[in-house]
């Protein structure tokens, strides 16, 4: 992973962004020697957000099962039928 100082980002933003779009490699931005932010390509960010949403949905489903908040398939079909017409 590429690491850049925030001052370098300020001076060379266009070049850093151009490199990011070509390599698709995230860039860690540091301030005072400490990690501050990541720059990632838009497509990669959207892909990560979609994956995160799927994983969160799976986690909610698993939690519902553990808590006993489930319904049968026939009940689910009945409830969903109004949206599936």
PDB file of N, CA, C and O in Angstrom:
ATOM      1  N   UNK A   1       0.841  -1.173   0.000  1.00  0.00           N
ATOM      2  CA  UNK A   1       0.000   0.000   0.000  1.00  0.00           C
ATOM      3  C   UNK A   1       0.887   1.238   0.000  1.00  0.00           C
ATOM      4  O   UNK A   1       1.919   1.302   0.668  1.00  0.00           O
ATOM      5  N   UNK A   2       0.450   2.190  -0.759  1.00  0.00           N
ATOM      6  CA  UNK A   2       1.177   3.448  -0.863  1.00  0.00           C
ATOM      7  C   UNK A   2       0.847   4.331   0.343  1.00  0.00           C
ATOM      8  O   UNK A   2      -0.298   4.361   0.795  1.00  0.00           O
ATOM      9  N   UNK A   3       1.836   5.042   0.859  1.00  0.00           N
ATOM     10  CA  UNK A   3       1.656   5.952   1.989  1.00  0.00           C
ATOM     11  C   UNK A   3       2.118   7.336   1.558  1.00  0.00           C
ATOM     12  O   UNK A   3       3.194   7.490   0.980  1.00  0.00           O
ATOM     13  N   UNK A   4       1.301   8.337   1.842  1.00  0.00           N
ATOM     14  CA  UNK A   4       1.639   9.720   1.491  1.00  0.00           C
ATOM     15  C   UNK A   4       1.363  10.633   2.681  1.00  0.00           C
ATOM     16  O   UNK A   4       0.425  10.412   3.448  1.00  0.00           O
ATOM     17  N   UNK A   5       2.188  11.653   2.819  1.00  0.00           N
ATOM     18  CA  UNK A   5       1.945  12.688   3.823  1.00  0.00           C
ATOM     19  C   UNK A   5       0.789  13.572   3.369  1.00  0.00           C
ATOM     20  O   UNK A   5       0.582  13.758   2.170  1.00  0.00           O
ATOM     21  N   UNK A   6       0.052  14.106   4.305  1.00  0.00           N
ATOM     22  CA  UNK A   6      -1.047  14.995   3.946  1.00  0.00           C
ATOM     23  C   UNK A   6      -0.526  16.217   3.187  1.00  0.00           C
ATOM     24  O   UNK A   6      -1.213  16.733   2.306  1.00  0.00           O
ATOM     25  N   UNK A   7       0.669  16.680   3.518  1.00  0.00           N
ATOM     26  CA  UNK A   7       1.236  17.835   2.801  1.00  0.00           C
ATOM     27  C   UNK A   7       1.549  17.465   1.350  1.00  0.00           C
ATOM     28  O   UNK A   7       1.405  18.298   0.456  1.00  0.00           O
ATOM     29  N   UNK A   8       1.977  16.225   1.111  1.00  0.00           N
ATOM     30  CA  UNK A   8       2.224  15.774  -0.260  1.00  0.00           C
ATOM     31  C   UNK A   8       0.905  15.717  -1.026  1.00  0.00           C
ATOM     32  O   UNK A   8       0.837  16.093  -2.196  1.00  0.00           O
ATOM     33  N   UNK A   9      -0.142  15.243  -0.351  1.00  0.00           N
ATOM     34  CA  UNK A   9      -1.462  15.202  -0.985  1.00  0.00           C
ATOM     35  C   UNK A   9      -1.905  16.608  -1.381  1.00  0.00           C
ATOM     36  O   UNK A   9      -2.446  16.809  -2.468  1.00  0.00           O
ATOM     37  N   UNK A  10      -1.678  17.567  -0.507  1.00  0.00           N
ATOM     38  CA  UNK A  10      -2.059  18.949  -0.812  1.00  0.00           C
ATOM     39  C   UNK A  10      -1.327  19.472  -2.038  1.00  0.00           C
ATOM     40  O   UNK A  10      -1.913  20.174  -2.862  1.00  0.00           O
ATOM     41  N   UNK A  11      -0.049  19.133  -2.162  1.00  0.00           N
ATOM     42  CA  UNK A  11       0.762  19.650  -3.265  1.00  0.00           C
ATOM     43  C   UNK A  11       0.602  18.869  -4.558  1.00  0.00           C
ATOM     44  O   UNK A  11       0.722  19.431  -5.647  1.00  0.00           O
ATOM     45  N   UNK A  12       0.329  17.573  -4.442  1.00  0.00           N
ATOM     46  CA  UNK A  12       0.334  16.707  -5.623  1.00  0.00           C
ATOM     47  C   UNK A  12      -0.954  15.897  -5.772  1.00  0.00           C
ATOM     48  O   UNK A  12      -0.918  14.756  -6.232  1.00  0.00           O
ATOM     49  N   UNK A  13      -2.075  16.471  -5.393  1.00  0.00           N
ATOM     50  CA  UNK A  13      -3.344  15.755  -5.413  1.00  0.00           C
ATOM     51  C   UNK A  13      -3.659  15.171  -6.789  1.00  0.00           C
ATOM     52  O   UNK A  13      -4.077  14.017  -6.887  1.00  0.00           O
ATOM     53  N   UNK A  14      -3.468  15.940  -7.833  1.00  0.00           N
ATOM     54  CA  UNK A  14      -3.788  15.468  -9.183  1.00  0.00           C
ATOM     55  C   UNK A  14      -2.971  14.241  -9.552  1.00  0.00           C
ATOM     56  O   UNK A  14      -3.510  13.282 -10.106  1.00  0.00           O
ATOM     57  N   UNK A  15      -1.680  14.258  -9.253  1.00  0.00           N
ATOM     58  CA  UNK A  15      -0.812  13.129  -9.570  1.00  0.00           C
ATOM     59  C   UNK A  15      -1.174  11.907  -8.726  1.00  0.00           C
ATOM     60  O   UNK A  15      -1.238  10.791  -9.242  1.00  0.00           O
ATOM     61  N   UNK A  16      -1.409  12.117  -7.439  1.00  0.00           N
ATOM     62  CA  UNK A  16      -1.754  11.006  -6.553  1.00  0.00           C
ATOM     63  C   UNK A  16      -3.061  10.365  -7.003  1.00  0.00           C
ATOM     64  O   UNK A  16      -3.170   9.139  -7.032  1.00  0.00           O
ATOM     65  N   UNK A  17      -4.049  11.177  -7.353  1.00  0.00           N
ATOM     66  CA  UNK A  17      -5.329  10.642  -7.829  1.00  0.00           C
ATOM     67  C   UNK A  17      -5.167   9.915  -9.163  1.00  0.00           C
ATOM     68  O   UNK A  17      -5.785   8.872  -9.377  1.00  0.00           O
ATOM     69  N   UNK A  18      -4.357  10.446 -10.045  1.00  0.00           N
ATOM     70  CA  UNK A  18      -4.121   9.783 -11.333  1.00  0.00           C
ATOM     71  C   UNK A  18      -3.487   8.416 -11.114  1.00  0.00           C
ATOM     72  O   UNK A  18      -3.896   7.432 -11.731  1.00  0.00           O
ATOM     73  N   UNK A  19      -2.485   8.352 -10.232  1.00  0.00           N
ATOM     74  CA  UNK A  19      -1.848   7.071  -9.909  1.00  0.00           C
ATOM     75  C   UNK A  19      -2.849   6.102  -9.290  1.00  0.00           C
ATOM     76  O   UNK A  19      -2.845   4.911  -9.602  1.00  0.00           O
ATOM     77  N   UNK A  20      -3.699   6.614  -8.421  1.00  0.00           N
ATOM     78  CA  UNK A  20      -4.720   5.791  -7.770  1.00  0.00           C
ATOM     79  C   UNK A  20      -5.648   5.164  -8.798  1.00  0.00           C
ATOM     80  O   UNK A  20      -5.968   3.979  -8.704  1.00  0.00           O
ATOM     81  N   UNK A  21      -6.079   5.942  -9.770  1.00  0.00           N
ATOM     82  CA  UNK A  21      -6.989   5.425 -10.797  1.00  0.00           C
ATOM     83  C   UNK A  21      -6.310   4.376 -11.675  1.00  0.00           C
ATOM     84  O   UNK A  21      -6.964   3.452 -12.158  1.00  0.00           O
ATOM     85  N   UNK A  22      -5.019   4.513 -11.881  1.00  0.00           N
ATOM     86  CA  UNK A  22      -4.273   3.560 -12.713  1.00  0.00           C
ATOM     87  C   UNK A  22      -3.994   2.275 -11.938  1.00  0.00           C
ATOM     88  O   UNK A  22      -4.258   1.180 -12.433  1.00  0.00           O
ATOM     89  N   UNK A  23      -3.463   2.406 -10.729  1.00  0.00           N
ATOM     90  CA  UNK A  23      -3.026   1.225  -9.971  1.00  0.00           C
ATOM     91  C   UNK A  23      -4.140   0.571  -9.163  1.00  0.00           C
ATOM     92  O   UNK A  23      -4.059  -0.614  -8.840  1.00  0.00           O
ATOM     93  N   UNK A  24      -5.179   1.334  -8.836  1.00  0.00           N
ATOM     94  CA  UNK A  24      -6.276   0.871  -7.963  1.00  0.00           C
ATOM     95  C   UNK A  24      -5.778   0.531  -6.561  1.00  0.00           C
ATOM     96  O   UNK A  24      -6.484  -0.116  -5.789  1.00  0.00           O
ATOM     97  N   UNK A  25      -4.562   0.968  -6.232  1.00  0.00           N
ATOM     98  CA  UNK A  25      -3.970   0.681  -4.926  1.00  0.00           C
ATOM     99  C   UNK A  25      -4.359   1.783  -3.947  1.00  0.00           C
ATOM    100  O   UNK A  25      -4.113   2.957  -4.222  1.00  0.00           O
ATOM    101  N   UNK A  26      -4.963   1.430  -2.806  1.00  0.00           N
ATOM    102  CA  UNK A  26      -5.325   2.457  -1.822  1.00  0.00           C
ATOM    103  C   UNK A  26      -4.095   3.245  -1.370  1.00  0.00           C
ATOM    104  O   UNK A  26      -2.972   2.741  -1.393  1.00  0.00           O
ATOM    105  N   UNK A  27      -4.328   4.480  -0.964  1.00  0.00           N
ATOM    106  CA  UNK A  27      -3.257   5.342  -0.475  1.00  0.00           C
ATOM    107  C   UNK A  27      -3.586   5.716   0.968  1.00  0.00           C
ATOM    108  O   UNK A  27      -4.654   6.258   1.254  1.00  0.00           O
ATOM    109  N   UNK A  28      -2.656   5.422   1.867  1.00  0.00           N
ATOM    110  CA  UNK A  28      -2.804   5.814   3.263  1.00  0.00           C
ATOM    111  C   UNK A  28      -2.239   7.218   3.423  1.00  0.00           C
ATOM    112  O   UNK A  28      -1.081   7.471   3.090  1.00  0.00           O
ATOM    113  N   UNK A  29      -3.051   8.116   3.930  1.00  0.00           N
ATOM    114  CA  UNK A  29      -2.627   9.499   4.161  1.00  0.00           C
ATOM    115  C   UNK A  29      -2.273   9.629   5.641  1.00  0.00           C
ATOM    116  O   UNK A  29      -3.049   9.236   6.513  1.00  0.00           O
ATOM    117  N   UNK A  30      -1.093  10.184   5.910  1.00  0.00           N
ATOM    118  CA  UNK A  30      -0.667  10.355   7.298  1.00  0.00           C
ATOM    119  C   UNK A  30      -0.534  11.831   7.650  1.00  0.00           C
ATOM    120  O   UNK A  30      -0.211  12.664   6.803  1.00  0.00           O
ATOM    121  N   UNK A  31      -0.788  12.132   8.917  1.00  0.00           N
ATOM    122  CA  UNK A  31      -0.586  13.473   9.480  1.00  0.00           C
ATOM    123  C   UNK A  31       0.260  13.308  10.726  1.00  0.00           C
ATOM    124  O   UNK A  31      -0.085  12.525  11.611  1.00  0.00           O
ATOM    125  N   UNK A  32       1.342  14.021  10.805  1.00  0.00           N
ATOM    126  CA  UNK A  32       2.233  13.972  11.968  1.00  0.00           C
ATOM    127  C   UNK A  32       2.659  12.528  12.268  1.00  0.00           C
ATOM    128  O   UNK A  32       2.790  12.134  13.426  1.00  0.00           O
ATOM    129  N   UNK A  33       2.870  11.752  11.198  1.00  0.00           N
ATOM    130  CA  UNK A  33       3.338  10.382  11.348  1.00  0.00           C
ATOM    131  C   UNK A  33       2.266   9.371  11.723  1.00  0.00           C
ATOM    132  O   UNK A  33       2.565   8.193  11.920  1.00  0.00           O
ATOM    133  N   UNK A  34       1.025   9.820  11.824  1.00  0.00           N
ATOM    134  CA  UNK A  34      -0.071   8.934  12.212  1.00  0.00           C
ATOM    135  C   UNK A  34      -1.048   8.746  11.053  1.00  0.00           C
ATOM    136  O   UNK A  34      -1.298   9.688  10.301  1.00  0.00           O
ATOM    137  N   UNK A  35      -1.602   7.543  10.900  1.00  0.00           N
ATOM    138  CA  UNK A  35      -2.607   7.330   9.856  1.00  0.00           C
ATOM    139  C   UNK A  35      -3.782   8.288  10.042  1.00  0.00           C
ATOM    140  O   UNK A  35      -4.251   8.496  11.161  1.00  0.00           O
ATOM    141  N   UNK A  36      -4.248   8.862   8.952  1.00  0.00           N
ATOM    142  CA  UNK A  36      -5.331   9.836   9.025  1.00  0.00           C
ATOM    143  C   UNK A  36      -6.522   9.444   8.159  1.00  0.00           C
ATOM    144  O   UNK A  36      -7.672   9.601   8.569  1.00  0.00           O
ATOM    145  N   UNK A  37      -6.242   8.930   6.953  1.00  0.00           N
ATOM    146  CA  UNK A  37      -7.327   8.590   6.033  1.00  0.00           C
ATOM    147  C   UNK A  37      -6.793   7.680   4.935  1.00  0.00           C
ATOM    148  O   UNK A  37      -5.586   7.582   4.715  1.00  0.00           O
ATOM    149  N   UNK A  38      -7.718   7.021   4.255  1.00  0.00           N
ATOM    150  CA  UNK A  38      -7.377   6.237   3.074  1.00  0.00           C
ATOM    151  C   UNK A  38      -8.020   6.883   1.860  1.00  0.00           C
ATOM    152  O   UNK A  38      -9.159   7.347   1.920  1.00  0.00           O
ATOM    153  N   UNK A  39      -7.289   6.908   0.768  1.00  0.00           N
ATOM    154  CA  UNK A  39      -7.860   7.269  -0.525  1.00  0.00           C
ATOM    155  C   UNK A  39      -8.054   5.972  -1.290  1.00  0.00           C
ATOM    156  O   UNK A  39      -7.120   5.186  -1.444  1.00  0.00           O
ATOM    157  N   UNK A  40      -9.265   5.754  -1.766  1.00  0.00           N
ATOM    158  CA  UNK A  40      -9.534   4.561  -2.563  1.00  0.00           C
ATOM    159  C   UNK A  40     -10.295   4.967  -3.816  1.00  0.00           C
ATOM    160  O   UNK A  40     -10.994   5.981  -3.840  1.00  0.00           O
ATOM    161  N   UNK A  41     -10.147   4.163  -4.844  1.00  0.00           N
ATOM    162  CA  UNK A  41     -10.853   4.383  -6.093  1.00  0.00           C
ATOM    163  C   UNK A  41     -12.361   4.288  -5.853  1.00  0.00           C
ATOM    164  O   UNK A  41     -12.800   3.489  -5.025  1.00  0.00           O
ATOM    165  N   UNK A  42     -13.148   5.077  -6.550  1.00  0.00           N
ATOM    166  CA  UNK A  42     -14.601   5.106  -6.365  1.00  0.00           C
ATOM    167  C   UNK A  42     -15.216   3.724  -6.574  1.00  0.00           C
ATOM    168  O   UNK A  42     -16.042   3.294  -5.770  1.00  0.00           O
ATOM    169  N   UNK A  43     -14.831   3.030  -7.627  1.00  0.00           N
ATOM    170  CA  UNK A  43     -15.393   1.702  -7.887  1.00  0.00           C
ATOM    171  C   UNK A  43     -15.058   0.740  -6.754  1.00  0.00           C
ATOM    172  O   UNK A  43     -15.909  -0.046  -6.338  1.00  0.00           O
ATOM    173  N   UNK A  44     -13.841   0.794  -6.258  1.00  0.00           N
ATOM    174  CA  UNK A  44     -13.443  -0.075  -5.148  1.00  0.00           C
ATOM    175  C   UNK A  44     -14.225   0.268  -3.889  1.00  0.00           C
ATOM    176  O   UNK A  44     -14.645  -0.628  -3.156  1.00  0.00           O
ATOM    177  N   UNK A  45     -14.423   1.547  -3.632  1.00  0.00           N
ATOM    178  CA  UNK A  45     -15.187   1.970  -2.460  1.00  0.00           C
ATOM    179  C   UNK A  45     -16.624   1.459  -2.549  1.00  0.00           C
ATOM    180  O   UNK A  45     -17.158   0.924  -1.577  1.00  0.00           O
ATOM    181  N   UNK A  46     -17.247   1.625  -3.714  1.00  0.00           N
ATOM    182  CA  UNK A  46     -18.632   1.172  -3.880  1.00  0.00           C
ATOM    183  C   UNK A  46     -18.729  -0.348  -3.744  1.00  0.00           C
ATOM    184  O   UNK A  46     -19.687  -0.859  -3.164  1.00  0.00           O
ATOM    185  N   UNK A  47     -17.749  -1.065  -4.272  1.00  0.00           N
ATOM    186  CA  UNK A  47     -17.705  -2.516  -4.139  1.00  0.00           C
ATOM    187  C   UNK A  47     -17.614  -2.908  -2.657  1.00  0.00           C
ATOM    188  O   UNK A  47     -18.321  -3.808  -2.204  1.00  0.00           O
ATOM    189  N   UNK A  48     -16.746  -2.231  -1.915  1.00  0.00           N
ATOM    190  CA  UNK A  48     -16.604  -2.528  -0.480  1.00  0.00           C
ATOM    191  C   UNK A  48     -17.894  -2.220   0.277  1.00  0.00           C
ATOM    192  O   UNK A  48     -18.278  -2.968   1.177  1.00  0.00           O
ATOM    193  N   UNK A  49     -18.563  -1.129  -0.080  1.00  0.00           N
ATOM    194  CA  UNK A  49     -19.816  -0.779   0.583  1.00  0.00           C
ATOM    195  C   UNK A  49     -20.891  -1.827   0.312  1.00  0.00           C
ATOM    196  O   UNK A  49     -21.647  -2.191   1.214  1.00  0.00           O
ATOM    197  N   UNK A  50     -20.962  -2.310  -0.922  1.00  0.00           N
ATOM    198  CA  UNK A  50     -21.933  -3.359  -1.257  1.00  0.00           C
ATOM    199  C   UNK A  50     -21.649  -4.636  -0.489  1.00  0.00           C
ATOM    200  O   UNK A  50     -22.569  -5.262   0.038  1.00  0.00           O
ATOM    201  N   UNK A  51     -20.381  -5.031  -0.419  1.00  0.00           N
ATOM    202  CA  UNK A  51     -20.007  -6.234   0.340  1.00  0.00           C
ATOM    203  C   UNK A  51     -20.338  -6.066   1.820  1.00  0.00           C
ATOM    204  O   UNK A  51     -20.827  -6.995   2.463  1.00  0.00           O
ATOM    205  N   UNK A  52     -20.069  -4.882   2.353  1.00  0.00           N
ATOM    206  CA  UNK A  52     -20.371  -4.619   3.751  1.00  0.00           C
ATOM    207  C   UNK A  52     -21.877  -4.732   4.012  1.00  0.00           C
ATOM    208  O   UNK A  52     -22.290  -5.299   5.024  1.00  0.00           O
ATOM    209  N   UNK A  53     -22.684  -4.200   3.116  1.00  0.00           N
ATOM    210  CA  UNK A  53     -24.140  -4.284   3.276  1.00  0.00           C
ATOM    211  C   UNK A  53     -24.603  -5.745   3.275  1.00  0.00           C
ATOM    212  O   UNK A  53     -25.470  -6.124   4.062  1.00  0.00           O
ATOM    213  N   UNK A  54     -24.029  -6.551   2.401  1.00  0.00           N
ATOM    214  CA  UNK A  54     -24.380  -7.972   2.356  1.00  0.00           C
ATOM    215  C   UNK A  54     -23.982  -8.649   3.663  1.00  0.00           C
ATOM    216  O   UNK A  54     -24.774  -9.396   4.238  1.00  0.00           O
ATOM    217  N   UNK A  55     -22.772  -8.399   4.135  1.00  0.00           N
ATOM    218  CA  UNK A  55     -22.306  -9.004   5.384  1.00  0.00           C
ATOM    219  C   UNK A  55     -23.149  -8.565   6.576  1.00  0.00           C
ATOM    220  O   UNK A  55     -23.429  -9.364   7.469  1.00  0.00           O
ATOM    221  N   UNK A  56     -23.550  -7.305   6.591  1.00  0.00           N
ATOM    222  CA  UNK A  56     -24.415  -6.825   7.674  1.00  0.00           C
ATOM    223  C   UNK A  56     -25.772  -7.511   7.625  1.00  0.00           C
ATOM    224  O   UNK A  56     -26.340  -7.830   8.670  1.00  0.00           O
ATOM    225  N   UNK A  57     -26.295  -7.741   6.435  1.00  0.00           N
ATOM    226  CA  UNK A  57     -27.560  -8.463   6.286  1.00  0.00           C
ATOM    227  C   UNK A  57     -27.450  -9.893   6.795  1.00  0.00           C
ATOM    228  O   UNK A  57     -28.351 -10.390   7.472  1.00  0.00           O
ATOM    229  N   UNK A  58     -26.351 -10.546   6.469  1.00  0.00           N
ATOM    230  CA  UNK A  58     -26.123 -11.906   6.959  1.00  0.00           C
ATOM    231  C   UNK A  58     -26.040 -11.910   8.489  1.00  0.00           C
ATOM    232  O   UNK A  58     -26.624 -12.771   9.147  1.00  0.00           O
ATOM    233  N   UNK A  59     -25.318 -10.951   9.040  1.00  0.00           N
ATOM    234  CA  UNK A  59     -25.186 -10.866  10.505  1.00  0.00           C
ATOM    235  C   UNK A  59     -26.546 -10.633  11.163  1.00  0.00           C
ATOM    236  O   UNK A  59     -26.838 -11.224  12.202  1.00  0.00           O
ATOM    237  N   UNK A  60     -27.382  -9.774  10.566  1.00  0.00           N
ATOM    238  CA  UNK A  60     -28.730  -9.551  11.114  1.00  0.00           C
ATOM    239  C   UNK A  60     -29.553 -10.828  11.063  1.00  0.00           C
ATOM    240  O   UNK A  60     -30.287 -11.141  12.000  1.00  0.00           O
ATOM    241  N   UNK A  61     -29.429 -11.567   9.961  1.00  0.00           N
ATOM    242  CA  UNK A  61     -30.150 -12.829   9.833  1.00  0.00           C
ATOM    243  C   UNK A  61     -29.701 -13.847  10.858  1.00  0.00           C
ATOM    244  O   UNK A  61     -30.529 -14.530  11.461  1.00  0.00           O
ATOM    245  N   UNK A  62     -28.403 -13.957  11.060  1.00  0.00           N
ATOM    246  CA  UNK A  62     -27.878 -14.891  12.062  1.00  0.00           C
ATOM    247  C   UNK A  62     -28.334 -14.497  13.465  1.00  0.00           C
ATOM    248  O   UNK A  62     -28.672 -15.355  14.279  1.00  0.00           O
ATOM    249  N   UNK A  63     -28.340 -13.193  13.740  1.00  0.00           N
ATOM    250  CA  UNK A  63     -28.783 -12.714  15.045  1.00  0.00           C
ATOM    251  C   UNK A  63     -30.275 -13.021  15.245  1.00  0.00           C
ATOM    252  O   UNK A  63     -30.692 -13.409  16.337  1.00  0.00           O
ATOM    253  N   UNK A  64     -31.067 -12.846  14.194  1.00  0.00           N
ATOM    254  CA  UNK A  64     -32.498 -13.148  14.283  1.00  0.00           C
ATOM    255  C   UNK A  64     -32.723 -14.625  14.582  1.00  0.00           C
ATOM    256  O   UNK A  64     -33.608 -14.973  15.364  1.00  0.00           O
ATOM    257  N   UNK A  65     -31.932 -15.489  13.967  1.00  0.00           N
ATOM    258  CA  UNK A  65     -32.059 -16.928  14.222  1.00  0.00           C
ATOM    259  C   UNK A  65     -31.737 -17.238  15.679  1.00  0.00           C
ATOM    260  O   UNK A  65     -32.476 -17.966  16.343  1.00  0.00           O
ATOM    261  N   UNK A  66     -30.638 -16.687  16.170  1.00  0.00           N
ATOM    262  CA  UNK A  66     -30.229 -16.926  17.567  1.00  0.00           C
ATOM    263  C   UNK A  66     -31.303 -16.425  18.529  1.00  0.00           C
ATOM    264  O   UNK A  66     -31.575 -17.063  19.546  1.00  0.00           O
ATOM    265  N   UNK A  67     -31.915 -15.277  18.206  1.00  0.00           N
ATOM    266  CA  UNK A  67     -32.935 -14.685  19.082  1.00  0.00           C
ATOM    267  C   UNK A  67     -34.307 -15.306  18.871  1.00  0.00           C
ATOM    268  O   UNK A  67     -35.248 -14.989  19.599  1.00  0.00           O
ATOM    269  N   UNK A  68     -34.431 -16.187  17.886  1.00  0.00           N
ATOM    270  CA  UNK A  68     -35.716 -16.834  17.624  1.00  0.00           C
ATOM    271  C   UNK A  68     -36.707 -15.967  16.872  1.00  0.00           C
ATOM    272  O   UNK A  68     -37.899 -16.272  16.846  1.00  0.00           O
ATOM    273  N   UNK A  69     -36.234 -14.896  16.262  1.00  0.00           N
ATOM    274  CA  UNK A  69     -37.106 -13.997  15.482  1.00  0.00           C
ATOM    275  C   UNK A  69     -37.185 -14.468  14.039  1.00  0.00           C
ATOM    276  O   UNK A  69     -36.670 -13.813  13.133  1.00  0.00           O
ATOM    277  N   UNK A  70     -37.836 -15.609  13.831  1.00  0.00           N
ATOM    278  CA  UNK A  70     -37.934 -16.184  12.495  1.00  0.00           C
ATOM    279  C   UNK A  70     -39.375 -16.570  12.210  1.00  0.00           C
ATOM    280  O   UNK A  70     -40.181 -16.732  13.127  1.00  0.00           O
ATOM    281  N   UNK A  71     -39.691 -16.715  10.930  1.00  0.00           N
ATOM    282  CA  UNK A  71     -41.007 -17.196  10.517  1.00  0.00           C
ATOM    283  C   UNK A  71     -40.805 -18.311   9.497  1.00  0.00           C
ATOM    284  O   UNK A  71     -39.721 -18.459   8.932  1.00  0.00           O
ATOM    285  N   UNK A  72     -41.848 -19.085   9.268  1.00  0.00           N
ATOM    286  CA  UNK A  72     -41.758 -20.188   8.309  1.00  0.00           C
ATOM    287  C   UNK A  72     -41.729 -19.650   6.884  1.00  0.00           C
ATOM    288  O   UNK A  72     -42.036 -18.485   6.635  1.00  0.00           O
ATOM    289  N   UNK A  73     -41.351 -20.525   5.955  1.00  0.00           N
ATOM    290  CA  UNK A  73     -41.305 -20.125   4.552  1.00  0.00           C
ATOM    291  C   UNK A  73     -42.691 -19.762   4.051  1.00  0.00           C
ATOM    292  O   UNK A  73     -42.838 -18.797   3.300  1.00  0.00           O
ATOM    293  N   UNK A  74     -43.708 -20.510   4.447  1.00  0.00           N
ATOM    294  CA  UNK A  74     -45.065 -20.205   3.986  1.00  0.00           C
ATOM    295  C   UNK A  74     -45.539 -18.854   4.520  1.00  0.00           C
ATOM    296  O   UNK A  74     -46.210 -18.108   3.807  1.00  0.00           O
ATOM    297  N   UNK A  75     -45.198 -18.535   5.766  1.00  0.00           N
ATOM    298  CA  UNK A  75     -45.544 -17.223   6.313  1.00  0.00           C
ATOM    299  C   UNK A  75     -44.815 -16.115   5.556  1.00  0.00           C
ATOM    300  O   UNK A  75     -45.390 -15.066   5.269  1.00  0.00           O
ATOM    301  N   UNK A  76     -43.562 -16.356   5.242  1.00  0.00           N
ATOM    302  CA  UNK A  76     -42.784 -15.365   4.497  1.00  0.00           C
ATOM    303  C   UNK A  76     -43.376 -15.143   3.114  1.00  0.00           C
ATOM    304  O   UNK A  76     -43.500 -14.005   2.662  1.00  0.00           O
ATOM    305  N   UNK A  77     -43.746 -16.243   2.435  1.00  0.00           N
ATOM    306  CA  UNK A  77     -44.361 -16.105   1.101  1.00  0.00           C
ATOM    307  C   UNK A  77     -45.639 -15.292   1.181  1.00  0.00           C
ATOM    308  O   UNK A  77     -45.896 -14.433   0.339  1.00  0.00           O
ATOM    309  N   UNK A  78     -46.437 -15.572   2.201  1.00  0.00           N
ATOM    310  CA  UNK A  78     -47.705 -14.854   2.362  1.00  0.00           C
ATOM    311  C   UNK A  78     -47.459 -13.360   2.572  1.00  0.00           C
ATOM    312  O   UNK A  78     -48.129 -12.526   1.963  1.00  0.00           O
ATOM    313  N   UNK A  79     -46.500 -13.026   3.433  1.00  0.00           N
ATOM    314  CA  UNK A  79     -46.191 -11.611   3.692  1.00  0.00           C
ATOM    315  C   UNK A  79     -45.603 -10.922   2.472  1.00  0.00           C
ATOM    316  O   UNK A  79     -45.863  -9.741   2.241  1.00  0.00           O
ATOM    317  N   UNK A  80     -44.805 -11.655   1.682  1.00  0.00           N
ATOM    318  CA  UNK A  80     -44.152 -11.072   0.528  1.00  0.00           C
ATOM    319  C   UNK A  80     -45.042 -11.035  -0.710  1.00  0.00           C
ATOM    320  O   UNK A  80     -44.738 -10.323  -1.667  1.00  0.00           O
ATOM    321  N   UNK A  81     -46.116 -11.779  -0.703  1.00  0.00           N
ATOM    322  CA  UNK A  81     -46.961 -11.881  -1.904  1.00  0.00           C
ATOM    323  C   UNK A  81     -47.470 -10.527  -2.375  1.00  0.00           C
ATOM    324  O   UNK A  81     -47.619 -10.305  -3.576  1.00  0.00           O
ATOM    325  N   UNK A  82     -47.739  -9.623  -1.442  1.00  0.00           N
ATOM    326  CA  UNK A  82     -48.242  -8.308  -1.861  1.00  0.00           C
ATOM    327  C   UNK A  82     -47.203  -7.516  -2.641  1.00  0.00           C
ATOM    328  O   UNK A  82     -47.566  -6.637  -3.422  1.00  0.00           O
ATOM    329  N   UNK A  83     -45.900  -7.810  -2.446  1.00  0.00           N
ATOM    330  CA  UNK A  83     -44.838  -7.104  -3.178  1.00  0.00           C
ATOM    331  C   UNK A  83     -44.424  -7.859  -4.432  1.00  0.00           C
ATOM    332  O   UNK A  83     -43.770  -7.289  -5.306  1.00  0.00           O
ATOM    333  N   UNK A  84     -44.788  -9.109  -4.531  1.00  0.00           N
ATOM    334  CA  UNK A  84     -44.332  -9.920  -5.650  1.00  0.00           C
ATOM    335  C   UNK A  84     -45.344 -10.021  -6.787  1.00  0.00           C
ATOM    336  O   UNK A  84     -45.140 -10.799  -7.718  1.00  0.00           O
ATOM    337  N   UNK A  85     -46.405  -9.269  -6.732  1.00  0.00           N
ATOM    338  CA  UNK A  85     -47.429  -9.330  -7.790  1.00  0.00           C
ATOM    339  C   UNK A  85     -47.044  -8.515  -8.970  1.00  0.00           C
ATOM    340  O   UNK A  85     -47.790  -8.454  -9.948  1.00  0.00           O
TER     341      UNK A  85
END
